[in-house]
Amino acid sequence: MKTPKTKVIEVKEAPKLNNPVILQGIRDKAAAETWGMKNGHSVVYFIAKKQRVYAERLHTRVDEQAKVIEKKAVQLLMFAEDGTAS
């Protein structure tokens, strides 16, 4: 299952977020998008000059992460029942 796309918004200064997640060392827009998808954020804000990315914790796509985890659990259960996991 594909993870949902993350929208990357380039900004010049830190956005006003109520509950921010901040990571430094992100070099480009593609890396910011990858970080957002990996962590389940639907929108991330990227400051290229400071190599910093921001996201709102409330915008984490928990439902999408749950679907991925559920699918993996079903596959693991099938392997365990077949005895192929050994």
C-alpha positions as CSV (number, residue, x, y, z in Angstrom):
1,M,0.0,0.0,0.0
2,K,1.3,3.4,-0.9
3,T,1.7,6.1,1.7
4,P,-0.2,9.3,1.0
5,K,1.6,12.2,-0.5
6,T,2.8,15.0,1.7
7,K,2.3,18.6,0.6
8,V,5.5,20.6,1.1
9,I,5.1,24.4,1.5
10,E,8.3,26.4,1.2
11,V,8.4,29.4,3.7
12,K,10.9,32.1,4.6
13,E,10.2,32.0,8.4
14,A,8.9,29.6,10.9
15,P,5.2,29.1,10.7
16,K,2.9,29.6,13.7
17,L,2.0,26.1,14.8
18,N,0.2,25.1,18.0
19,N,2.0,21.8,18.5
20,P,5.0,21.7,16.1
21,V,7.4,19.0,15.1
22,I,10.7,20.5,14.0
23,L,13.6,18.7,12.3
24,Q,16.9,20.3,11.2
25,G,19.2,19.0,8.5
26,I,16.7,18.5,5.7
27,R,18.6,19.7,2.6
28,D,15.9,19.9,-0.1
29,K,12.2,19.8,-0.8
30,A,12.3,16.1,-1.8
31,A,13.9,15.2,1.6
32,A,11.2,17.2,3.3
33,E,8.5,15.3,1.5
34,T,10.1,12.0,2.3
35,W,10.3,12.9,6.0
36,G,6.7,14.0,6.0
37,M,5.5,10.8,4.3
38,K,7.6,8.6,6.6
39,N,6.1,10.4,9.7
40,G,2.5,10.5,8.4
41,H,2.2,14.3,8.0
42,S,-0.1,15.6,5.3
43,V,1.5,19.1,5.3
44,V,5.1,20.2,6.1
45,Y,6.7,23.6,6.0
46,F,10.3,23.8,4.7
47,I,12.8,26.6,5.1
48,A,15.6,25.9,2.6
49,K,18.0,28.5,4.0
50,K,18.0,26.9,7.5
51,Q,17.5,23.3,6.2
52,R,14.6,23.0,8.6
53,V,11.2,21.4,8.3
54,Y,8.1,22.0,10.5
55,A,4.9,20.0,10.8
56,E,1.8,20.2,13.0
57,R,1.4,17.2,15.2
58,L,-2.4,17.4,14.8
59,H,-2.2,16.9,11.0
60,T,-0.6,13.4,11.3
61,R,-2.6,11.0,9.2
62,V,-3.1,8.3,11.8
63,D,-5.9,6.6,9.8
64,E,-3.5,6.0,6.9
65,Q,-0.8,4.7,9.2
66,A,-3.3,2.4,10.8
67,K,-4.3,0.9,7.4
68,V,-0.6,0.2,6.6
69,I,-0.1,-1.5,10.0
70,E,-3.3,-3.5,9.7
71,K,-2.3,-4.8,6.2
72,K,1.2,-5.8,7.5
73,A,-0.5,-7.6,10.4
74,V,-2.8,-9.6,8.1
75,Q,0.2,-10.6,6.0
76,L,2.2,-11.7,9.1
77,L,-0.8,-13.7,10.3
78,M,-1.1,-15.4,6.9
79,F,2.6,-16.3,7.0
80,A,2.3,-17.6,10.6
81,E,-0.7,-19.8,9.7
82,D,1.0,-21.2,6.6
83,G,4.2,-22.0,8.6
84,T,6.3,-20.3,6.0
85,A,7.7,-17.7,8.4
86,S,10.0,-20.3,10.1
